[in-house]
Amino acid sequence: MEEKKANSLSCPVCSALHIPQKQNLKNGIFMGTCQSCGHFFKFRCSNSVESSITITVNGKSYSVGSEYSGSTTLNSFLRDSRISTGTKYMCKEGGCGTCLVQAKLYEPITMEKQSYAVNSCLVPLFSCDGWEVTTIEGVDSTSVQAVPKRLAQYNGSQCGFCSPGQVMNIHALLDYHGGAVTKQMVEDASDSVICRCTGFRPILDAMKSFAEDVPDIEDVHTKRCDRTGQTCTGSCHKQSSQLALKDAQWFKPSTVPDLIKMIKDNKGKNYRLVFGNTGFGVYKELDPKNFDVLIDLRGVTELYGIDFDPTIVLGSGLSLSQLYDVLYRGSNEPQFGYFKEMCKIISKVATSSVRNLGTWAGNLMLKHKHPEFQSDIYTMLEAVRAQLNIVLNGETRVIPVSEFLSQDMTDSVIVAMFLNAVPDSHHIRVYKVNKRTQSAHSDVNAGMNFDIDVTQNFRVKSQPTIVFGGISKSFVHATKTEEYLVGKALGDQNTLIGK
Ligand SMILES: Cc1cc2nc3c(=O)[nH]c(=O)nc-3n(C[C@H](O)[C@H](O)[C@H](O)COP(=O)(O)OP(=O)(O)OC[C@H]3O[C@@H](n4cnc5c(N)ncnc54)[C@H](O)[C@@H]3O)c2cc1C
């Protein structure tokens, strides 16, 4: 009997490919007759093969499997099966927000599942294994406290097309914060859904009527394990598995070693890593339908790691919203005040619902594939001189972000980033120039990192970092200006006019 990974299996006689289905497997062994040459053969599968995933919508559980293609989105599943026709779609790029639903996702700070508004038009159906989804049909619409009723009372719907998205957006926000939201939080979240007829004022008035103006995000609380009673380490995870779909293989690794193995097994094949899949909203070539093998990173627990002692390590599975939360909490620590600058920029990336699913690592990879992409995250991480932990061909490497774009990332995974304590003499600023303050790509962005002696007319002590995005695909650093400024006094007019 041959030892083989559970993927497409090749007949040892005629090489015809077969996808093992669960019913053909017994004790991890696939037995079957080749449909091409009739040879009877056996293979041992290394992962558990599943034939379906389970998704709960409005409290009802659905089992979905190979009757759907790997590129099916949560939105088309909900609408085509008539489970939720109240969930709309329009742009299919994560831009308009009419497709918003509420999803319970793993949240690494509290180590619990939390509610987030997500763009169902970008979420691959097979990412949703174990998700609890709430759509507009599952929302209380009659009580005084109900979001739909409040929207109606404040005349917040005119044509009504965006109303389900508006409701789900705030419903998820209220759920996440246990009802305790501030007006600012509501306003910040309003970037997720575009309304073209009310002018937004009545929608904002309706949603802000839920605000209590609580002063701060609640304290981190530690979750106890139901099984052991110990502090949850987040290490209880499902076994790695895979789904054989009608047009693709969907792999679900649960550990980094399993992930590396799956990448190795699929080397040379038309595969892609998937996290939030929001990159598809920007670059259509990422459409899951263009790939034979999809490797879903959401279940890999190590990628959610957060460590502050002694180095700051932030896992690549942190969504932009989660990254914001972690940085916001750490920003009052000595030598980490620059986290406030990072938060300022993160809050201007995309919309809050895209940030709820999209990761900083996925953003960096968009920049890697498309150097012309005006990534705010790349510019920010380059300005703060972050380092990346990458697994390349099974080997772990730590590289500065400045080397990332020239790194061959074939068959590689970004595992985490490292951030450093920065002495108070360093001044870090990040800027974004865009057409609107919310929901718009940068025309140009910039990041500066200067070590300055303020007692000597703001003398630049060492080579600063001056980074720009959106200028051209090859321009990142203003290298000559960086070199010129070393030792110069910024308070001196001659520095500004000098060459
Ligand atoms: C409407 C909209 C507006 C946006 N606006 C902005 C903006 O203003 N500024 C900005 O900077 N960005 C913007 N973005 C981009 C957004 O930030 C990215 O889409 C998101 O961060 C990608 O993360 P993801 O987890 O969804 O990646 P995915 O879409 O799942 O993956 C993207 C790519 O990264 C690869 N990948 C993912 N994770 C890893 C990993 N750990 N290791 C190796 N490869 C990996 C995937 O294989 C894929 O090639 C916008 C996106 C949308 C949809």
The ligand as a MOL file (V3000), in Angstrom:
LIG
                    3D

  0  0  0     0  0            999 V3000
M  V30 BEGIN CTAB
M  V30 COUNTS 53 58 0 0 0
M  V30 BEGIN ATOM
M  V30 1 C -13.2660 47.7650 -0.1860 0
M  V30 2 C -11.8010 47.6400 0.1920 0
M  V30 3 C -11.1060 48.7930 0.4990 0
M  V30 4 C -9.7440 48.7110 0.8400 0
M  V30 5 N -9.0790 49.8540 1.2000 0
M  V30 6 C -7.7680 49.7970 1.5440 0
M  V30 7 C -7.0590 50.9780 1.9470 0
M  V30 8 O -7.6040 52.0740 2.0220 0
M  V30 9 N -5.7310 50.8490 2.2620 0
M  V30 10 C -5.0820 49.6380 2.2280 0
M  V30 11 O -3.8810 49.5960 2.5330 0
M  V30 12 N -5.7450 48.5070 1.8910 0
M  V30 13 C -7.0520 48.5530 1.5470 0
M  V30 14 N -7.7420 47.3950 1.2100 0
M  V30 15 C -7.0160 46.1080 1.2150 0
M  V30 16 C -7.2990 45.2970 2.4850 0
M  V30 17 O -6.5840 45.8480 3.5570 0
M  V30 18 C -6.8700 43.8670 2.1710 0
M  V30 19 O -7.8370 43.3570 1.2630 0
M  V30 20 C -6.8150 42.9380 3.3860 0
M  V30 21 O -5.9560 43.4410 4.3800 0
M  V30 22 C -6.3300 41.5590 2.9120 0
M  V30 23 O -6.3560 40.6450 4.0000 0
M  V30 24 P -7.0840 39.2150 3.8850 0
M  V30 25 O -6.8320 38.5080 5.1660 0
M  V30 26 O -8.5060 39.3970 3.4600 0
M  V30 27 O -6.2460 38.5610 2.7180 0
M  V30 28 P -6.7530 37.5410 1.5790 0
M  V30 29 O -7.6300 38.2720 0.6260 0
M  V30 30 O -7.2490 36.2960 2.1900 0
M  V30 31 O -5.3500 37.2500 0.8810 0
M  V30 32 C -4.6930 38.2630 0.1190 0
M  V30 33 C -3.3600 37.6630 -0.4060 0
M  V30 34 O -2.4810 37.4390 0.6910 0
M  V30 35 C -2.1010 36.0600 0.7780 0
M  V30 36 N -2.0080 35.7750 2.2140 0
M  V30 37 C -2.9480 36.0000 3.1700 0
M  V30 38 N -2.4430 35.7170 4.3870 0
M  V30 39 C -1.1570 35.3010 4.1900 0
M  V30 40 C -0.1000 34.8670 5.0620 0
M  V30 41 N -0.2350 34.8160 6.3960 0
M  V30 42 N 1.0860 34.5080 4.5060 0
M  V30 43 C 1.2800 34.5630 3.1610 0
M  V30 44 N 0.3210 34.9500 2.3020 0
M  V30 45 C -0.8820 35.3280 2.8060 0
M  V30 46 C -3.1920 35.3010 0.0310 0
M  V30 47 O -2.7140 34.1060 -0.5070 0
M  V30 48 C -3.5470 36.3070 -1.0820 0
M  V30 49 O -2.6400 36.2160 -2.1460 0
M  V30 50 C -9.1000 47.4470 0.8640 0
M  V30 51 C -9.8280 46.2840 0.5650 0
M  V30 52 C -11.1620 46.3710 0.2150 0
M  V30 53 C -11.9280 45.1170 -0.1130 0
M  V30 END ATOM
M  V30 BEGIN BOND
M  V30 1 1 1 2
M  V30 2 1 2 3
M  V30 3 2 2 52
M  V30 4 2 3 4
M  V30 5 1 4 5
M  V30 6 1 4 50
M  V30 7 2 5 6
M  V30 8 1 6 7
M  V30 9 1 6 13
M  V30 10 2 7 8
M  V30 11 1 7 9
M  V30 12 1 9 10
M  V30 13 2 10 11
M  V30 14 1 10 12
M  V30 15 2 12 13
M  V30 16 1 13 14
M  V30 17 1 14 15
M  V30 18 1 14 50
M  V30 19 1 15 16
M  V30 20 1 16 17
M  V30 21 1 16 18
M  V30 22 1 18 19
M  V30 23 1 18 20
M  V30 24 1 20 21
M  V30 25 1 20 22
M  V30 26 1 22 23
M  V30 27 1 23 24
M  V30 28 2 24 25
M  V30 29 1 24 26
M  V30 30 1 24 27
M  V30 31 1 27 28
M  V30 32 2 28 29
M  V30 33 1 28 30
M  V30 34 1 28 31
M  V30 35 1 31 32
M  V30 36 1 32 33
M  V30 37 1 33 34
M  V30 38 1 33 48
M  V30 39 1 34 35
M  V30 40 1 35 36
M  V30 41 1 35 46
M  V30 42 1 36 37
M  V30 43 1 36 45
M  V30 44 2 37 38
M  V30 45 1 38 39
M  V30 46 1 39 40
M  V30 47 2 39 45
M  V30 48 1 40 41
M  V30 49 2 40 42
M  V30 50 1 42 43
M  V30 51 2 43 44
M  V30 52 1 44 45
M  V30 53 1 46 47
M  V30 54 1 46 48
M  V30 55 1 48 49
M  V30 56 2 50 51
M  V30 57 1 51 52
M  V30 58 1 52 53
M  V30 END BOND
M  V30 END CTAB
M  END
